[in-house]
Amino acid sequence: MNINLTGHHVEITPAIREYVKTKLGKVANHFDHVIDINAILSVEKLQQKIEATVHMPGKDFFAECSDANMYAAIDSLADKLDRQIMKHKEKTIERRLDGEGLKAQ
């Protein structure tokens, strides 16, 4: 899994880079088929903004979050992506289980 970080009007320090990698790396723990993650960190006046796109086979997930603190924005973004991926995983499991029942009939 690749994590690509880009900064707009902000310098990505090693501390922020490591924090983003650990938080978004947890997303890959829930679903094994994550290809890569593209994250863009930006600053607009007093708002710190982060947006990320998670590429998976057949599906892409996008989330964005802004806060006064960059670390808080990263935390809430990781939670949003986690919820989206867990919901997708549950749907695929349900479809797979329901599909086997119809084929057996």
Residue, then its C-alpha position, 0 to 999 in steps of 0.5 A: m500500500n502506498i501513501n502519497l502526501t501532498g502539501h498546499h501552502v504547508e510544509i509536510t514535516p516528518a512528524i506530520r508525515e508519520y502521523v498520517k501514515t499511522k492513522l491512514g495505515k489503520v484503514a488498511n487493516h480493516f480491508d486488505h485490498v487497498i491499492d494506495i492512498n492520496a492525501i492532500l494537506s492544505v491551509e486556508k487562512l485559519q483552517q487546516k484541511i486534509e482530503a484523501t482518496v483511497h483506491m481499491p479494486g472497483k471502488d474509490f473512497f473520498a473524504e475531506c475534513s477541516d479543523a483549526n488543528m491539523y492533527a484533529a483534522i487527520d483524526s476525523l478524516a481517518d474516522k470518516l474513511d474507516r466508517q466508509i470502508m467498514k460499510h463497504k466491507e459489510k455490504t460485500i460480505e452480505r452480497r456474497l452470502d446472499g448470492e450463495g443462497l440464491k445459487a443453491q436454490 
